[in-house]
Amino acid sequence: MGCRLCLSLVLTALHAVAADEGAPLVHQEPWGDFWLLPFLVNAAGYASILVPGFLLIQYFKRKNYLETGRGICFPVIKSCVFGNEAKSVHQDDSILAARNETVESSTARQIFKLLFCATGLQISYLTWGVLQERVMTRSYGASDSEPGEKFKDSQFLVFMNRILACTVAGLYCALIKQPRHGAPMYKYSFASLSNILSSWCQYEALKYISFPTQVLAKASKVIPVMLMGKLVSRKSYEYWEYLTAALISVGVSMFLLSSTHNKHLSTVTTFSGVILLGGYIAFDSFTSNWQDALFTYKMSSVQMMFGVNVFSCLFTVGSLLEQGALIESVNFMARHSEFAAHAVLLSVCSAFGQLFIFYTISQFGAAVFTIIMTLRQAFAILLSCLIYGHAVTVMGGLGVAVVFVALFLRVYARSRMKKRAKKVPAGEGAVQKV
């Protein structure tokens, strides 16, 4: 009772702050439908799996199970808690070099590969973005006599995406030989937890802000990342990085200021939307940094995809079953076949989009991939405005243009820096990576 009282006070305070700031609340719904309560309930569900798992890991380590353990369960526990013995560095390097080695091909073939990658990425993620907004903001089953109903459980959509991604990655690993790595399985759970929380915040934010606003906020992630690197890691940045970050800030500010004068409800950024976007950026930043640390175990990208998604399926299905939301979501799918088709297609686009990401980076590098995805963000805003009727003023359009010009400048400057670093002889010193 005390917890529920405290939660009600927090929710009241959040609504009051949003009202004081003049941000209209998109949803005047019961407390149970407000985003904070589902977030806390989901977090409690994840903790019910994570905490016992953590205690088991500590128990096995204290008992020195690696030396004393025997029996059928020993290989599983060894892999999950302690990891496998990694091969020598030379063996791993030779395997990775063989896998990453590209065969010289004609210019026409390279152009075809580039078009294939660009088309696959654009189709996968543009379709994913359009469906994401459709599922979270529109009603299903509406007619002249029936108002229809909206799908509310973002966690179920995360579960659908992750289970298909896990299946695709598992089949890929089974069919194509992968390098051996020694990462304990439980270490994937940290990236998995932050990944599903960032995805949940991303879906939930669409209830309070427009899709174009969300895309611009995601494009401006570089700003908090630079600030965190400066404060925590004492990193130094080039002048062009500060310039592009400032341009992104100006562009986003122009778009948001123009949106506040627009009477179209979906283009108004609410207090809740800002918090959810902040949560998305924070969780997503942790995911990428933790995955970078895991790659020291010499694993492939598809192995990373499989390991993270295994735990994501475990967390989400466990939490859904504890809340009884899994049955409710399945019943919603049974009532609305259109939603079922959208949810499945959303998962297919997400899973195959990840495979296109890995293939594009392996063939053409991160710079080309970043350019393709930056174009995708611009096209996503255009599609959203055309399909769902988001009104963008001249000032807002200029703000979008400023953001994407800054992103392209950032990609161009970074690629020039990498080319310059490759030309420096090894004996003349190392170039600092920022």
Buried (B, 14 or more C-beta within 10 A) or exposed (E): EEEEEEBEEEBEEBBEEBEEEEBEBBBEEEEEEBBBBBBEBBBEBBBBBBEEBEEBBEEBEEEEBBEEBEEEEEEEBBBBBBBBEBBEEEEBEEBBEEEEEEEEEEEEEBEEBBEBBBEBBBBBBBBBBBBBBBBBBBEBBEEEEEEEBBBBBBBBBBBBBBBBBBBBBBEBBEEEEBBBBBBBBBBBBBBBBBBBBBBBBBBBBBBBBBBBBBBBBBBBBBBBBBEBBEEEEEBEEEEBBEBBBEBBBBBBEBBBEBBEEBEEEBBBBBBBBBBBBBBBBBBBBBBBEBBEEBBEBBBBBBBBBBBBBBBBBBBBBBBBEBBEBBEBBEEBBEEBEEBBEBBBEBBBBBBBBBBBBBBBBBBBEEBBBBBBBBBBBBBBBBBBBEEBEBBBBEEBBBBBBBBBBBBBBBBBBBBEBBEEEEEEEEEEEEEEEE
